[in-house]
Amino acid sequence: MHSVDPTTEQMIRAVLAYAENRLRLDPVPLDGCNPDPAALDAALTGLLGDEPHNPDQVLGAYTSVVAPAVISADSPRFLGFIPAAPTKASLLFDMLISCASIQGISWLEAAGAIRAENLVLRLIADRAGLPAAAGGCFVSGGSAANLSALVVAWEVAKRKAAPAGRPARRFRAVVSADAHSSIVNTLRILEMDALTVTTADHRLTGAALRAAIEADGDPASLAVVVATAGTTNAGIIDDLAGAAEVAREHGLWFHVDGAYGGAGLFAPSVRLAYDGIEHADSFILDPHKWLFAPFDCAALLYRDPALARSVHKQNASYLDVIHDDPAEWNPTDYAYHLTRRARDEMVSRGSRL
């Protein structure tokens, strides 16, 4: 299985030929014929079993059955859901990373890939106006990034409450009615409640936020203010400067969900709309949406990465070796994950070519 025998050689040639032809498609067809599940089962039955199959048979099933039943996100006709537009270059470098199966957990295992990732993260942090010490990691998508960031916000609130002698309680997050579904799901996972702020124009403002907190009357139960830089339904950018000011007034964590619209930071024509994002304690952005990277890729940034590391770092005897040098950057220390793939060149190449 791990040597290049005649069967493997045949597979290499066949797969690379298919990949080359797929990359040369211009325009890429939309596909996604949505066949009946029974038809898919009938076509794929027998491929998994005790006996091996000829590589051409397996690849044939993929090209004739599986691929046509998948919507092509790189097609110019892919206009539904959340759009993606991976460049040919980003897809090529994604192949390069995949064929080496780069394990992006730690500096010890993947220093080169992690350094490249951090350069891209630094570029995003600079566009957001975050301090030089800001950093984080790439995760699979906005849901994973929001979960990881809000876990830190939740833990910080608990730490603040303990020295103050406040009894243990269920913390809450201040969110808009248009916050992404993953924010709501994360709060459920963390057993946090939401103080939901509703506005007529669906834009969370500092004034509305301040009024909601004052009317609620229980600011000690609040842990985090969540603002959105590009709502999913309408692309609305909340009043980030106003939300940041209210968060500071109450000593709350300020999280900005820019998974959908955060890439607008790179457009000078709309950069002013993001003023205030520089005050974020955590910020997320999905390069697989507007920065031309293939799925899956979300950037997760913290103003104070050391704080995030104190929350997410996993401790076990089998992990001691990756933590010998505190100066080494381990992406696994900045999100809920351990195992992760590298997501560096596909982002940098995708955004530049």
N, C-alpha and C positions, 0 to 999 in steps of 0.2 A: 504493500500500500504506500510505502514511503520512498520507494526507489523508482527510477524511470525505466520501466520495462516496456516491451512493445505495446502493451495495452495502454499504459499511461501515455506513451508517446502519441498513440492514436488519439487519445482523449485531448491532449494538449493542442494538437493541430486542429482538431474539430472545434473545440471551444474557442480557441483564438480566432479561427476563421469566422465563426458565428459572431463573436464580439466585434471583430473588425467590420463585418457587414452591418451589424446593428448600429455601430457608431457612425457609419457612413450614410445612414438613412437621412435624407434631406428633401422634404420634411419628414419627421417621424410620424407614423400613423398613430391615431389615438388608441386603437384596439379597444379592449374591454368589452367584448361581445356579450358578457354576462350569461354564459350557458347554464343550462339546468345542472344542478349539483350531481344528479344521477348520471348525466352524460360525462361529466368530469371523472366521476368514480369509475365509470366503465372504461374510459380511455387510460386511466392510470392504474387500474387493478393489475396486480401481479408484479409491479416494479419493486415492491418491498417484499422480501422473503429470504429464505435461506440460501437460495442459489444466486450467483452473480449474473449480471446482464451485460450484454455488449454495450460499450459506451455510446455507440451511434444510436442504439435503441433508446437509451435514456435521454440523450440529447434530442432525439427526434420527438420524444414525448413532450419535452420542454418547448421546443420551437413550434410544434404543431398544435399543442393542447394548452399548456400552461401560459406561455407568453401571450397568445392572442386573447386570453381571458383576463388579462391584467391591463388596466388603464395606464398608458404611458405618460408619466408626469413630465417628460421632456418633449412632449408633442406640443406644437403651437396651438393645437385645438384643445389643450387641457386648460379649461377656463373655469371649471367648477371647483367646489371645495376651496381649500387654501392653495393658491397657485405655487408652482415651483418651476424653476427654469435652469436646471443644471447645465453648465457648459460642457462641450465635448472634452475640454481639458480637465475639468473637475471629475468627470466620469472616468477618464483614463487614469488619473492619479488615485482614484478610489480603487480601481482594479489593481494598481501597483501595491497599495497598502494591503488589500485583501489577499493577494497572492503570497504575501509574507506573513499573514496572520499576526500582525503586530499587536502585542499585548501592551496596552497603554496604561497599566496600573501605576508604575513607579519609575522614578528616575533611573534606578538600578537596571531595570529591564529595557527601557526605551528612552534613554536620555535624548537622542537625536530627535525623535518624533515629538517628545514633550517640549523640547526647546522650540521647535517649529510651531507647535500649538500655542505656546506662550507668546510668541511674537504676534500671532494673529489676535490673541486675546488682548495684548497690549494695544494693538491698533484700534480695536473696538473700544477699549477703556479710554483711550485718548480722545476718540470722537465724542464720547459721552462726557468728557471733562473730569473723569475720575482721577484720584491722586496717583502718583507714581507707584505707590505701594499696592494698589489694587491688583487683584488677580483672582483666578478661579480655575475652571476646567470646562471641557466640553462634555455634554451628556447627550442622551438620545433625542430629546425634544423638549418643548416648553413645559409639558406636564412634569417630567423628571426634574427640570430646572426649578420650577416653581415649588415643588415639594421640597427639594434640597434647601432652597433659600428660606422657606418659611419654617422649616425645622430649626434653622439657626435662629430666626427671629423668636420663635417659641421658647427655645432654650435660654436665650438672652433674657427674656421677660421673667422666666422662672428664677434665673440667677439674681436678677435685680430684686425680686420679691423676697428672696430668702434672707439677706442681711437686714432688710427693713422690718423683718418680723411679721410680715403679712402672712396670713394663713394660706395654705395651698388652695388654689381655686382653678376654675375652668377659664382660661384666657380667651379673649376675643380678638378678631381682626376687623378693621374698618375697611370695607370694600364698596365699590359702586355696584349698582344693579346690573351693570354690563361687564363685570369682571368675568374672565374666562372660566369655563366649566371646571378646568383643572384646579383653579383656586378654591372653588366650592368643594371639590372632591378632596383636596389637600386638607382643608379645615375639618372635614368629616374624619379623615384618617387620624389627624392630630387631636381629635376631640376638642376642637375649638369652635366657638360660635362666631357668627358674623353680625356686625353692626352694619347693615346695608344702607347706603346713602343713595336715594333716588333723586334725579334731577330731570327737569322737563326736556332738556336737550341732550340727555344721556351723557353729559360730560361732567366728571367729578371735578369740582372746584374747591379751592381752599375755603371759600366762604360757606359752601354747602357742608363741607367736612366739619368745619368749626361749629356750625349751628347744630349739626347732628350729634356731635360729642357733648355739647352743652345741654342739649335737650335730653340726651340719654341719662346723664347724671352719674355715670359710673366709670370715670376715666381710668381708675386703678385696675380695671379688668381688661384693659386694652393692651395688646402686645405689638401690633404692627398696623401700619397704613399701607394698603395695596393700591397703587395707581396703575393705569394701563396706558402704554404708548402705542395706540393703534388697536381699538376694539375689533373683535372678530367680525361682527356684523356690519359695522359702518366705518371702521378705520379711524375712530375718534381718538385723539390724543388728549388725555386728561390734563388739567391744570397742574403740571408737575411742580412748578415753583410754589404755588399755593399749598399743595398737598405736603410738600417738603417742610414748609414753614410750620404748618399745624403739627406735623409729626415731631418737629424739634420742640415746639412749645410744650408738648406732653411727654417728651422723652421716649417716643415710640420708634421702633424700627421702620425704615421707609424702604419699601420694595417696589420696583417698577417692572411690570410685566411688559416687555417689548418684544415678545416672541413673534408677533405678527408684524407690527409696524416699526420696530426699533431700528431697522436698517435704514429708515429715512434719515438717520443721523448723518449718513454719507451724502445726502443731497443738500447742497448749499441753499437751494431754493426754499426748503422747508425746515432748515435747522433751527430757526427761532422757535418753532412749535415745541421743541424738546427742551427749552430752557427750564432748568430746575432738576434735570436728570442727574446733573453733577453732584447733587446732594444724596443720591440713592445709597443706601447701605448694601443693597443687592439689586442687580439688574440682569435681565435675561434677554437674549436675542437669538432668533433662529436663522442661521445662515442658509439653511435649506429652503427658506422662503424667498427673500429678496437678494441674497448675496451669491446666488448661482451655484450653490453646493448641492450635491445629491443627498438624498435621505440616508441616514438620519444625523442631524447635527444641530445642537443648541449650545450657545455660549452662556455660561453662568459666571458672573463676576461679583466679587465682594469688595467693598471699600476696605475692609480689614480682613484679609484672608486668614490671618492667624486666629481670629475669633471663630471663623468657620471651621478651621482645622481642629480647634479644641472641641468642637461639637461632632464632627464627622469622622475623625481619625479612629480607625479600628485597631484594637490592641489584641494581639495574640502571639504566642511564641513563634509561630510560623511567619509572622509579619515583622518580627524584630529586625531582620536584616535590611528591610527597606526603610527603616526609621533610624538607622545608626547615625546618619548625618542629618541633623535638623535643617541644614541649609538646602538639602536636596528637595526638589519640588515633586510631590507625588499627587497626581490628579485624584487618586482614590481618596485623598484626605479632605476633599472639598465638596463632596456630594454623598448621597446615601449609598452609592455603588461601591463595589470592589472591582470585579472584572469589568473591563471596558476596552473597546477598540480605539486605536489612534484615529484622530480626525484632524490632521494638520494640513497636508499638502492639498487635499481636495478642497479645503476652504480657501487657502491662499491662492492656489492656481485658479480656482473657480472664480474668484473675485477680481482677478487681474487680467485674465485672458478671455 
